[in-house]
Amino acid sequence: MIYFSEFVFKVAVKMFTGGGDFLMTKAELVERVANQINLTKKQTEVVVNTVFSSITDSLAEGKKVELRGFGSFRIRQRNARVGRNPKSGQKVDVPSKKVPFFKAGKELRQLVDEHEKAQEQES
């Protein structure tokens, strides 16, 4: 299990609770983080890429990644099943596979909920 710093949590919370847009690109994430820690965008991009790589590498190794207060990433096993081709309706065997899964932490869920309630009250 990997634990990231309190800083990553604070930046992530600001990401999820700031602004009204429903999508944040990697470039926007780099810009927000750069403004928070007073690094150049190039330096911040290295930090962001390192965090993403660490999460990805850990998941690929089958490890769980836990960011206290933010959430956890883990791999879930999907069983093989019989699906249907939507065009022809023909049965298709879908093999089992492993997929990444994210579960939001209690603090993140509460902050997102509080932010949503505050926006509703402003309207």
Buried (B, 14 or more C-beta within 10 A) or exposed (E): EBEBEEEBBEBBBBBBBEEEEEEBEEEEBBBBBBEBEEBEBEBBBEBBEEBEEEBEEBBEEEBEBBBBBBBBBBBEEEEEEEEEEEEEEEEEEEEEEEEEEEEBBEBBEEBBEEBEEEEEEEE
